[in-house]
Amino acid sequence: MKTLLTNVHVLTMDAAYTEFNPGFISIVDDKITAVGAMENLPTDLHERVLDGKGALAIPGMINTHTHIGMIPFRSLGDDTSDRLTRFLFPLEQSCMTASLAYHSGKYAIAEMQLAGITTFFDMYYFEDELAQATDEMGSRAILAETVLEKAPDTGKPYGGLEYAAAFIPKWLDHPLITPAVAPHAPYTNSSESLKQAFALAEKYDVPFSLHVSEMTFEMDKYASEYNQTPVAYLADLGVLDARTLAAHCIFATDADIALLKETNVAVAHCIGANTKSAKGIAPIQAMLDAEVRVGLGTDGPSSGNTLDLFSQMKMVAYFHKTALKNRAAFPTRDIVRLATIGGAEALGMADQIGSIEPGKQADITLIETDSVNMFPIFDPYAVLVYSAQAHNVRDVFVAGNPVVIDKQLVHADLRDLRSHLNKEMTNFRSEVEKRAEE
């Protein structure tokens, strides 16, 4: 299949930040074959031609950290200080099923596709079912089975390592899905299970991820018990290398950042969830200055509530400028970079996705410029960060295949997805009501 996107303002996000306005993008099957100015439009026949009508064309956005099985938890106990132990861990044990995770996953993927996200890194349970949901929706993803030995304050075992060992080889050869393993965090996993999970990732040469330096009690624990930070503790365990994606790193010290660079660990920055939970603002500028790979993440729908990167890009600008007391900090072009090629670098996939260049996968998002909030455009990067919203996404392609056309899902009906998920949540809702009465 040969596809031609015409009359678009192309922000390639290549090393030189090349733009073409008006421009075109030529796609053959799953790869970009040419990109350039409209005056150089290819003359060969394309079976599918889409007139962009002045839309901004950017690489498909990349969500480096989320939990797509957690849609049922959205808006539950948001202002409760002990939400993790009061609602999340107990409800996951009592109510989360393979079917509920599957339907939640499809709904979450739909939300991301409609927001222009073409690739995501998920860590949750029942990843085999979530992989099936991802395959059916046509998205690109790294899917990591969570390994969690016990829920804090309950002592109940979770398991996950055996599941991961069966899950990873099953999906190794999928064109869009990369299986992985993700121990929950240092404070919920023993040193032995962390090393076992890392060994599993090494065995199959797949990504490894976990939450790091996210909690104040976590920092206190490793300071008092080991006289170390969690990052230093993990480095001593030997589980930090180029395959490791550390989510959050809110409390990373200068020494931690040096370790992250030395071990080539990447960081998923989830500004929305981190500030909503009043935990703090990760020192991302210092990480970038140290050339640590950083991408943006929404976190799960219970932590960050929305699964789009437009909201995250705004918050990166607002919070970091304020924290640094510098209006000029984090220029918008750099923020768009974090949502695209920066995310690809963080996931170790920059040779395949993250920029619009010949030879790369045709993961492309078109953002319409007709809506009231999209005029005028003096700086397209500023418009994307400060003005654009998820509803401005018009068309989305993954590996050359459309997943959203004219703001409508291609592989599913949103009403059906919601209806199926709502039915699956019957037991979940009953349990929530019981806990609310306690």
NUMITOR-171295 format. One line per field, with one value per residue (C-alpha): x, y, z; residue in one letter. Coordinates in nm, 3 decimals. Example, Ala and Ser with C-alpha at 12.3 -4.5 7.8 and 13.67 -1.06 7.14 Angstrom:
2
u	1.230  1.367
v	-0.450  -0.106
w	0.780  0.714
rest	A  S
//
This chain:
438
u	0.000  0.133  -0.002  0.055  -0.016  -0.027  -0.059  0.069  0.306  0.565  0.761  1.006  1.168  1.491  1.829  1.803  1.432  1.361  1.019  0.827  0.533  0.345  0.486  0.413  0.490  0.509  0.456  0.502  0.354  0.483  0.771  0.820  0.985  0.998  0.923  0.960  0.808  0.490  0.679  0.867  0.555  0.610  0.440  0.412  0.074  -0.034  -0.339  -0.435  -0.404  -0.503  -0.519  -0.389  -0.556  -0.285  -0.266  0.047  0.216  0.429  0.575  0.328  0.362  0.519  0.387  0.680  0.493  0.134  -0.091  -0.368  -0.548  -0.641  -0.920  -1.168  -0.972  -1.001  -1.145  -1.152  -1.020  -0.823  -0.791  -0.733  -0.388  -0.374  -0.531  -0.262  -0.318  -0.687  -0.814  -0.559  -0.374  -0.680  -0.910  -0.650  -0.633  -1.006  -1.148  -0.892  -0.944  -0.803  -1.128  -1.148  -0.785  -0.849  -1.152  -0.978  -0.679  -0.882  -1.052  -0.720  -0.561  -0.858  -0.804  -0.437  -0.497  -0.752  -0.486  -0.220  -0.018  0.108  0.349  0.323  0.509  0.271  0.338  0.052  -0.094  -0.253  -0.021  -0.106  -0.464  -0.339  -0.118  -0.425  -0.606  -0.309  -0.291  -0.663  -0.636  -0.328  -0.102  0.269  0.369  0.618  0.416  0.575  0.426  0.449  0.631  0.512  0.579  0.348  0.119  0.233  0.020  -0.149  0.141  -0.050  0.161  0.117  0.366  0.423  0.769  0.642  0.372  0.635  0.856  0.570  0.445  0.772  0.860  0.501  0.511  0.877  0.817  0.518  0.575  0.425  0.451  0.766  0.720  0.907  0.922  0.867  0.918  0.695  0.954  1.253  1.035  0.782  1.036  1.320  1.671  1.651  1.331  1.471  1.777  1.563  1.342  1.649  1.799  1.476  1.501  1.864  1.777  1.531  1.699  1.386  1.321  1.313  1.129  1.029  0.918  1.221  1.268  0.897  0.800  0.931  0.909  1.109  1.386  1.382  1.389  1.702  1.875  1.819  1.866  2.141  2.275  2.197  1.943  1.721  1.919  2.248  2.091  1.972  2.311  2.478  2.231  2.339  1.994  2.070  2.174  2.056  1.749  1.628  1.352  1.317  0.975  0.948  1.287  1.129  1.390  1.696  2.010  2.302  2.489  2.187  2.180  2.547  2.472  2.180  2.408  2.691  2.462  2.267  1.934  1.635  1.375  0.998  0.887  0.525  0.478  0.097  0.081  0.383  0.238  -0.119  0.006  0.206  0.528  0.735  0.900  1.174  1.502  1.454  1.657  1.959  1.903  1.886  2.195  2.371  2.244  2.022  1.754  1.414  1.062  0.717  0.461  0.101  0.126  -0.192  -0.547  -0.578  -0.265  -0.268  -0.634  -0.589  -0.398  -0.279  0.054  -0.087  -0.178  0.162  0.350  0.165  0.246  0.612  0.626  0.427  0.580  0.941  0.948  0.805  1.040  1.341  1.212  1.289  1.032  1.281  1.343  1.208  1.135  0.840  1.046  1.234  0.907  0.767  1.095  1.034  0.695  0.836  1.199  1.295  1.043  1.177  1.529  1.408  1.253  1.558  1.353  1.489  1.612  1.252  1.018  1.007  1.082  0.948  1.240  1.272  1.330  1.152  0.820  0.522  0.388  0.237  -0.013  -0.199  -0.333  -0.596  -0.558  -0.920  -1.049  -1.088  -0.791  -0.550  -0.526  -0.299  0.021  0.338  0.526  0.392  0.576  0.420  0.078  0.129  0.237  0.019  -0.286  -0.352  -0.560  -0.626  -0.948  -0.744  -0.592  -0.754  -0.568  -0.327  -0.118  0.074  0.315  0.139  -0.204  -0.473  -0.601  -0.784  -0.935  -1.125  -1.126  -1.289  -1.136  -1.075  -1.057  -1.332  -1.643  -1.585  -1.942  -1.903  -1.572  -1.728  -2.032  -1.820  -1.596  -1.892  -2.040  -1.707  -1.690  -2.002  -1.813  -1.555  -1.823  -1.979  -1.648  -1.584  -1.918  -1.831  -1.501  -1.662  -1.886  -1.595
v	0.000  0.341  0.635  1.005  1.278  1.620  1.985  1.937  2.143  1.876  1.899  1.618  1.630  1.517  1.631  1.963  2.016  2.032  2.164  2.154  2.392  2.303  1.957  1.594  1.253  0.944  0.602  0.256  -0.019  0.050  0.287  0.651  0.668  1.041  1.372  1.717  2.035  2.021  2.156  1.824  1.611  1.258  1.189  0.813  0.661  0.627  0.412  0.629  1.009  1.221  1.600  1.737  2.077  2.259  2.017  1.994  1.660  1.531  1.192  0.978  1.072  0.829  0.762  0.617  0.511  0.409  0.134  0.074  -0.185  0.081  0.274  0.142  0.332  0.672  0.939  0.690  0.836  1.106  1.327  1.043  1.046  0.666  0.586  0.333  0.108  0.186  0.145  0.049  -0.251  -0.411  -0.361  -0.501  -0.816  -0.858  -0.734  -0.718  -0.999  -1.082  -0.976  -0.646  -0.569  -0.653  -0.423  -0.150  -0.185  -0.142  0.166  0.318  0.252  0.421  0.727  0.738  0.690  0.970  1.186  1.107  0.856  0.573  0.401  0.338  0.155  -0.028  -0.205  -0.391  -0.739  -0.975  -0.839  -1.128  -1.002  -0.645  -0.756  -0.901  -0.570  -0.380  -0.608  -0.564  -0.184  -0.167  0.034  -0.003  -0.087  -0.223  -0.432  -0.530  -0.776  -0.632  -0.830  -0.736  -0.968  -0.810  -0.515  -0.280  -0.307  -0.628  -0.869  -1.059  -1.203  -1.087  -1.292  -1.214  -1.352  -1.688  -1.512  -1.283  -1.581  -1.732  -1.401  -1.269  -1.549  -1.565  -1.208  -1.170  -1.180  -0.947  -0.653  -0.391  -0.540  -0.577  -0.785  -0.683  -0.724  -0.464  -0.521  -0.268  -0.082  -0.142  -0.111  -0.374  -0.621  -0.802  -0.763  -1.124  -1.073  -0.754  -0.948  -1.237  -1.002  -0.832  -1.168  -1.253  -0.927  -1.006  -1.361  -1.241  -0.904  -0.706  -0.386  -0.371  -0.101  -0.005  0.290  0.463  0.744  0.826  0.812  1.002  0.687  0.508  0.764  0.739  0.359  0.336  0.615  0.450  0.085  0.113  0.466  0.495  0.637  0.389  0.461  0.377  0.064  -0.053  0.021  -0.199  -0.477  -0.458  -0.389  -0.057  -0.053  0.065  -0.162  -0.003  0.257  0.428  0.581  0.911  0.970  1.267  1.271  1.194  1.360  1.495  1.174  0.972  1.162  1.088  0.718  0.723  0.868  0.627  0.323  0.469  0.434  0.622  0.814  0.838  1.181  1.189  1.551  1.534  1.240  1.360  1.704  1.584  1.360  1.651  1.449  1.703  1.794  1.568  1.744  1.684  1.986  1.852  1.510  1.655  1.864  1.540  1.379  1.127  0.991  1.130  1.081  1.187  0.961  1.003  0.743  0.537  0.670  0.652  0.857  1.109  1.069  1.159  0.957  1.232  1.411  1.754  1.802  1.669  1.904  2.204  2.094  2.041  2.403  2.547  2.352  2.350  2.719  2.798  2.565  2.706  3.066  3.103  3.182  3.090  2.741  2.444  2.610  2.449  2.283  2.093  1.986  1.852  1.667  1.494  1.375  1.236  1.154  1.192  0.924  0.704  0.744  0.660  0.336  0.247  0.278  0.598  0.408  0.309  0.583  0.935  1.142  1.175  1.057  0.817  0.463  0.502  0.349  0.550  0.646  0.987  1.217  1.496  1.781  1.997  2.374  2.467  2.472  2.800  2.735  2.671  3.019  3.198  2.993  3.198  2.913  2.561  2.419  2.680  2.597  2.227  2.288  2.580  2.578  2.232  1.971  1.605  1.683  1.862  1.531  1.442  1.149  0.894  0.629  0.340  0.153  0.316  0.193  0.442  0.399  0.735  0.911  1.238  1.207  0.862  0.532  0.289  -0.040  0.009  0.205  0.408  0.357  -0.020  -0.010  0.191  -0.036  -0.352  -0.199  -0.071  -0.422  -0.571  -0.320  -0.452  -0.636  -0.362  -0.099  -0.314  -0.351  0.024  0.092  -0.143  0.029  0.370  0.264  0.147
w	0.000  -0.103  0.096  0.031  0.287  0.119  0.221  0.573  0.785  0.858  1.182  1.120  1.468  1.303  1.438  1.252  1.333  0.960  0.860  0.533  0.495  0.288  0.267  0.189  0.337  0.118  0.277  0.130  0.345  0.697  0.619  0.530  0.188  0.124  0.293  0.148  0.012  -0.195  -0.494  -0.495  -0.463  -0.602  -0.934  -0.898  -0.818  -0.455  -0.378  -0.081  -0.084  0.214  0.184  0.514  0.461  0.649  0.943  1.155  1.086  1.371  1.458  1.648  2.014  2.260  2.611  2.804  3.118  3.181  3.322  3.067  3.278  3.535  3.362  3.626  3.894  3.726  3.963  4.253  4.579  4.398  4.706  4.953  5.109  5.152  4.817  4.716  5.017  5.073  4.718  4.453  4.595  4.765  4.465  4.228  4.440  4.484  4.152  3.872  3.623  3.284  3.119  3.306  3.219  2.852  2.818  3.015  2.786  2.469  2.611  2.721  2.383  2.214  2.433  2.342  1.971  1.966  2.133  1.873  2.079  1.858  2.099  2.472  2.748  2.978  3.303  3.462  3.516  3.262  2.994  2.764  2.748  2.715  2.427  2.258  2.308  2.165  1.863  1.793  1.820  1.597  1.829  1.891  2.248  2.495  2.739  3.069  3.314  3.664  3.930  4.279  4.569  4.821  4.861  5.137  5.453  5.332  5.305  5.036  4.753  4.396  4.195  3.829  3.745  3.620  3.420  3.266  3.180  2.977  2.836  2.693  2.446  2.324  2.189  2.090  1.714  1.694  1.453  1.687  2.035  2.244  2.562  2.876  3.253  3.525  3.895  4.067  4.275  4.502  4.811  4.695  4.558  4.728  4.595  4.475  4.275  4.122  4.005  3.880  3.679  3.533  3.441  3.259  3.064  2.979  2.871  2.609  2.543  2.628  2.826  3.204  3.397  3.752  3.962  4.114  4.368  4.364  4.732  5.033  5.247  4.979  5.008  5.388  5.377  5.163  5.348  5.688  5.588  5.325  5.355  4.984  4.745  4.558  4.239  4.409  4.562  4.220  4.067  4.329  4.246  3.882  3.739  3.574  3.211  2.869  2.882  3.208  3.207  3.546  3.597  3.786  3.958  4.139  4.415  4.202  4.339  4.139  4.220  4.101  3.774  3.721  3.783  3.540  3.274  3.354  3.327  3.030  3.210  3.062  3.261  3.210  3.333  3.452  3.551  3.582  3.820  4.019  4.088  4.135  4.414  4.562  4.544  4.359  4.031  3.899  3.809  3.438  3.326  3.515  3.357  3.008  3.076  3.174  2.850  3.026  2.792  2.897  2.761  2.878  3.041  3.147  3.423  3.465  3.435  3.812  3.876  3.593  3.495  3.127  2.871  2.641  2.608  2.522  2.888  2.993  2.760  2.906  3.260  3.176  3.063  3.353  3.641  3.528  3.436  3.778  3.964  3.780  3.809  3.441  3.174  2.902  3.042  2.846  2.511  2.339  2.066  2.337  2.500  2.171  2.138  2.473  2.346  2.021  1.943  2.311  2.402  2.124  2.261  2.611  2.481  2.273  1.954  1.800  1.495  1.418  1.541  1.686  1.376  1.024  0.813  0.518  0.635  0.967  1.061  0.940  1.283  1.213  1.380  1.198  1.411  1.244  1.248  1.176  1.534  1.718  1.949  1.662  1.506  1.441  1.417  1.450  1.616  1.555  1.856  2.084  1.942  2.014  2.373  2.479  2.251  2.111  2.291  2.229  2.040  1.773  1.661  1.330  1.173  1.317  1.142  1.299  1.071  0.776  0.882  0.985  1.340  1.353  1.052  1.078  1.459  1.453  1.559  1.275  1.466  1.722  1.815  2.131  2.250  2.225  2.410  2.691  2.709  2.736  3.000  3.199  3.214  3.321  3.608  3.788  4.062  4.080  4.148  4.421  4.598  4.573  4.738  5.025  5.083  5.073  5.362  5.575
rest	M  K  T  L  L  T  N  V  H  V  L  T  M  D  A  A  Y  T  E  F  N  P  G  F  I  S  I  V  D  D  K  I  T  A  V  G  A  M  E  N  L  P  T  D  L  H  E  R  V  L  D  G  K  G  A  L  A  I  P  G  M  I  N  T  H  T  H  I  G  M  I  P  F  R  S  L  G  D  D  T  S  D  R  L  T  R  F  L  F  P  L  E  Q  S  C  M  T  A  S  L  A  Y  H  S  G  K  Y  A  I  A  E  M  Q  L  A  G  I  T  T  F  F  D  M  Y  Y  F  E  D  E  L  A  Q  A  T  D  E  M  G  S  R  A  I  L  A  E  T  V  L  E  K  A  P  D  T  G  K  P  Y  G  G  L  E  Y  A  A  A  F  I  P  K  W  L  D  H  P  L  I  T  P  A  V  A  P  H  A  P  Y  T  N  S  S  E  S  L  K  Q  A  F  A  L  A  E  K  Y  D  V  P  F  S  L  H  V  S  E  M  T  F  E  M  D  K  Y  A  S  E  Y  N  Q  T  P  V  A  Y  L  A  D  L  G  V  L  D  A  R  T  L  A  A  H  C  I  F  A  T  D  A  D  I  A  L  L  K  E  T  N  V  A  V  A  H  C  I  G  A  N  T  K  S  A  K  G  I  A  P  I  Q  A  M  L  D  A  E  V  R  V  G  L  G  T  D  G  P  S  S  G  N  T  L  D  L  F  S  Q  M  K  M  V  A  Y  F  H  K  T  A  L  K  N  R  A  A  F  P  T  R  D  I  V  R  L  A  T  I  G  G  A  E  A  L  G  M  A  D  Q  I  G  S  I  E  P  G  K  Q  A  D  I  T  L  I  E  T  D  S  V  N  M  F  P  I  F  D  P  Y  A  V  L  V  Y  S  A  Q  A  H  N  V  R  D  V  F  V  A  G  N  P  V  V  I  D  K  Q  L  V  H  A  D  L  R  D  L  R  S  H  L  N  K  E  M  T  N  F  R  S  E  V  E  K  R  A  E  E
//
